[in-house]
Amino acid sequence: MENNQNFEEIKERFNSANVDEKIEIYTTVRGLTVEQYKELLRMFPIKYLDRLEKAMG
């Protein structure tokens, strides 16, 4: 249950963050499930996906 609460906080932070902050959150947060990462990715602006890929590479 606590993991879900933490994820909800991460989602809120991610949603209100600018692109650079979104990249920072996405690449540094640990312990999420594949589905949770996918959910964050759906909230990421598509036109900046190349920047996210570069940060992860």
N, C-alpha and C positions, 0 to 999 in steps of 0.2 A: 504493500500500500504506500509506503513512504517513497518508493521509487516513482510511483505515479505522481505523487505530490511534487517531488523534485522535478519530474519531467514537465509538469504543468508550469512550474516557475521558469524553467528553461525555455519553454515554448513562448511564454509571455515576454521574456527578455529578448528572445530571438525575433519575435514579431515586431517589437518596437525598435529594434536596432537598425543602424544604417548598414550598408553592404559590407563595409570592412568589419564591423562588429559581428555581423552574421557569420562571416568567414571565420573570425576568431572563435566564436562560440562553437561552430560546427566542427572545426578542426581540433579543438582542445577538450571538449566535453567527453567524458569516458563513462562507460557502463550502460549505454543505451542499447536497446534492442535494434535489430535491423529495421523493424517497423517504425520505431521512434525516429531513427535517422531519416527514413523515407518521409515521415511526416514533416520534419524540419525542411527537408529538401523541397517538398511541395510548396513551402512558404518562401522559398528563395527566388529572387527575380531571375528569370530565365536568361535575360540578356547579359547577366554577369556570371554565368556558369563557368566560362573560361577562367575567370579569376579564381573561383573556388577550386577548379581542377588543378590550376597551377599551384595553389597553396597546399593542396593535398599531395601533390606529386613530389 
